[in-house]
Amino acid sequence: MDNLEARVRRIVARLGVVPSRAFACQVEYWKEVVAGVEQSEPWHQYLAHANASAWVKRLEIPIPSFEQKRVGIAIATKRKVMDLSAPGSRKTIAALSALVPIREECPEVKTLVSCPGYIIPNWLREIERAIPHAQPVVITCDNREEAIEMARAPTTDFVIVSTDMMYRKSSLSESVDPARVSQYLLQYPTIDAAYARLVPLVGQSRVNALRERISQRRINWYHLVERIVLEESKVEVDPIHAVLAADVFTTDRKYYAILDEFHNIVHASGKKADALALLLKNAHWCALLSGTGISNKPEDLSYAAAVLGFVSNPEDFRVLVKKDMAKSRAFIDQYATHPIYRLQNVDPLVPSPEEHEVPHSLSPEEIAIQSALLNDERFEGGEKYLLLNYLNLNPRKLLPENLTRDERATGPLITKVRQLFANQPSLRTLVECSRQSRFEEIERIVESLPAHAKFGIVSEYTHLVTEELAARLDRFGVLAITSEDGVTQREIRLTSQERRMLEEKHFLSQDLRFRSQLSRGMREALGVEYYEILELAGRDKKILTFVTNPDIRGFVTSYGVLREGHNIQELDVIIEAEPTTVPSTRVQFIHRAVRSGQRKTVQVLSPFVPGTIDVGRRTFRVDKQSVNERLLYGADLSMQDMNNYLATRKRPEDFLPIKHFLGLNSYAVVSLIFSRLQGAGTQGFVNSMMAYNTAYLLADNYNREWEGGFSANNGRLCAQLIDNLENKMNKVDPEFAFRQVIDLGCGPLVMNRLLKRPTLNVDVNRFQMQFGVAGVDKASAGTNYLGSATDLTRLVALEDTKDVVFDPRKNYAKTFRVDDKSIDVAVASCLLYFLDSADSYRFFSEVCRVLRPGGYVLISNPSHKVHPDCVPQFLEDIEQVGFEVDHEVTGAYASDKFTVIDPDKRPQEFEAHVVLARKRESPSYGNVRPAFQLSPDYKVHTVSNHPDRNVDCGQRPSGIHCDGFYKIDTGFRPKELPGNDSEEPFSDDFFVRLEKILRGS
């Protein structure tokens, strides 16, 4: 093994102790290192020759610090307090420091420590370092009765029990009876039979987890039956908190109680909370520790307020805070140790993490799926919120068979999703074949990191995320750390040899089974160090492998798996696979790497998709975190803080920016994009289309139910006007026909499809044109070019480039120029209001150049984009650049003959403003160019496609299929064209076209 000594040094440096051979061999990678060492000499001799003990001494940090002593004195004097200092500031040592003054008052005091089970090793380590000759006992499932008996002993000064163990009434039997397992194999002969029996024993969520492990072939049918035997072998006993209250921590004794990570007590009236409250309230000294204090909202302090005596019960505090948030500040001021230390207060040399948002695009497939979800009215706000979160992370999570494995997905939601895919079979194919843009972005980030960088990827969800990402990044050396790895440290049984050694030294006076039952003297006699009392948990083994093995560069996990108590200071980069809405969740994970003693700057990279649910989720969390930090650190609360508090007390899906996004549909998405681009000019429009796959986002939503939207109806109106104009010319010349029509800003080849004749089509957006190509009649197919309507000398044939968006700044190898005086009719629908004044002038100049003498330009816009007060000057401007306006045709049009797509809904209105003008000789504007102003408040908007948080889309009205139109002021009615559509009204062939576009065919 290369660099063997360096690998050993990493192990010793990480542990802070010189590990025994038996301890080191618990971790598979360390076992390999040991084997490499022992090719030359025994492990213990190698460590002695290398002077490994000197390595440890160089790692030692003096404890406790001044700040920790200060907190300890506050606990001892105030008696009932919270330490809310930041994660990584060593609150464990601070709480233990309180024992110095406490023992001066009460030398025989016992200390109760309740914490998450995975933090117990930390407490054992710190007790060993800070309290000379301490005698701790850890109560576990395996040693329950013996440990409680040891807790009663006067010599025991620390009783440590996990918060989850505290209220339980039962414990597993010591072992599984093989004969009973054999019997149960016959009783439960199939996997399904075993599942059915396990549901009432362990609950549906745990059975779902077992199903997942079965599907991954980690366990099999035999393991399920073995679990049934274990669960049925549980022995009903009194809950631990009741036994401790009756026999160890009684009301007539002064004792010290520590509840670590109290923010995890979310349900203040639950069994766990009640069990802990009994012991905490009766303690003479009580310290509640948390690096975040406020888990999510200020009301989360309600349990601490009740335990410490600020209110009688948690609900009273919730009521107080909802009426006046300042009450939470009063509670913090009265019961928290002050100052509340930030990490930099304890260790000023710790660099703050550098946080960077990393925007990326959804794939075209994901955009199409998002549109389908937004348009589907069967989903309620919370359901749509969950599904869109899944989509942004991994589209495959949306499939019904995957939703059934998710606790967050309810039965009604799963039923609705099944209906969605049943009604749109092509959508399932789209989901199954969709690129995973978030995974791809994470992969790009990892590829860009330095080769030596250690990274951790974290998400809220685990199913179809953690292990898929780890497999995708396997070439970088990545571990998946999941809840299945196990968090509880197992008991280590005493060997027969160890028993004999204790007997020889006259220590063994009772039937001891586990190392956790050994006194300090017994451990010293056996040479067992404090860290060797319990076997490492599976999760700890993976973490230790990651931080010490130079060949392992990263891990993938969830916020719920790696949180409080884990030290991963070796991390260089944290990658958030999704934005969490809970402030403490994110803070706790970042502080796994950013801790006291850290000297390198940790990068926090947060991929997100602009203009989606990601933005609202991040805003929701940031607003909450702002309020929480101002409460904790004593800043003045502003009116904005109060508004943020009120806004973020709701569920995420009710938060206004998120709620508005959930209310969007395809019509609203298109409207928002176009509204933001009004007056942006050609380059501004192009820039927006290039950003974050906006070109596809627009095309996807623009073409959904196209036949009933403004684009198709406006196209029908223009087609009728062109046909009427052609008929009018036929009266003078029976042979007359418009030989060449150019559609500028053609979108999905609107005029090509509706005129049913070859046209010259120009647009900057390839996807828009491809939707048209997929729907146009091949017999009447026109010629398609990417290009700008403001410069018809540089068009690029669609087949000659792979560009999605035409870029006016780019030099294309092969271009096409529309010849002078070669066009009979130029059509520009929904185009002019995007252009600024200079671009409008270029547009009319180009149209004037390409039109034949007497040729026509037909301009149409939605009426709400054209202000009546601006119309006279706009028409005058057109005439000044060389046109004669046809006032008989020009004006606002509506429809009085239409079919409603959904009869149960209010039909949407159609109104378009049309300008028909004929080319004449030359411009007459003189030295002042026309402004072409469509609206008096015309201005250039920010070129962003992101939905505005203040837009209220409301319920979508039904689309309409217009056949007849009339001019509003005169009643002029163009003649209807029979059979004008290229497809049946309301035809649902969208996914057929979509499939062709995504295949590139």
Secondary structure, DSSP 8 states (H G I E B T S, - for coil): -TTHHHHHHHHHHHHTS---HHHHTTSHHHHHHHHHHTTTS-HHHHHHHTTHHHHHHTT---SS-HHHHHHHHHHHHHSEEEE---TTS-HHHHHHHTHHHHHHH-TT-EEEEEE-GGGHHHHHHHHHHHSTT--EEEE-SSSHHHHHHHHHSTT--EEEEETTTTT--EE--SS--HHHHHHHHHHS-SHHHHHHHHHHHH-HHHHHHHHHHHHTTSS-HHHHHHHHHHHHT-EE---HHHHHHHHTS-TTS-EEEEEESGGG---TTSHHHHHHHHHHHT-SEEEEE-SSSSSSSGGGGHHHHHHHTSSSSHHHHHHHHHH-THHHHHHHHHHB-SS---HHHH-TT----EEEEEE----HHHHHHHHHHHH-TTS-HHHHHHHHHHHHH-GGGGSHHHHTT-TTS-HHHHHHHHHHHHH-HHHHHHHHH---HHHHHHHHHHHHS-TT--EEEEES--TTTHHHHHHHTGGG-EEE--GGG--S-EE-B--HHHHHHHHHTT---S---BGGG--HHHHHHHT--GGGSEE--HHHHHHHHHHH-TT--EEEEETTTS-TT---TT--EEEESS--S-HHHHHHHHTTTS-TT--S--EEEEEE-TTSHHHHHHHHHHHHHHHHHHHHTT----HHHHHHHHHHTS-GGGSHHHHHHHT--HHHHHHHHHHHTTT-HHHHHHHHHHGGGHHHHHHHHHHTTGGGSHHHHHHHHHHHHHHHHHHHHHTT-TT-----EEEET-TTTHHHHHHTS--EEEESBHHHHHHHHTTS-GGG--EEEEEETTEEEEEEEGGG---SB--TTS--SS-B---TT-EEEEEEES-GGGS-HHHHHHHHHHHHHHEEEEEEEEEEEEGGGS-GGGHHHHHHHHHHTTEEE-TTT-EEEEEEEEEES-TTS-B---EEEEEEEEE-S----TTS-----S-TT-----------TT----S--B-EEEEEEEETTT-------TT--SS-TT---HHHHHHHHHHT-
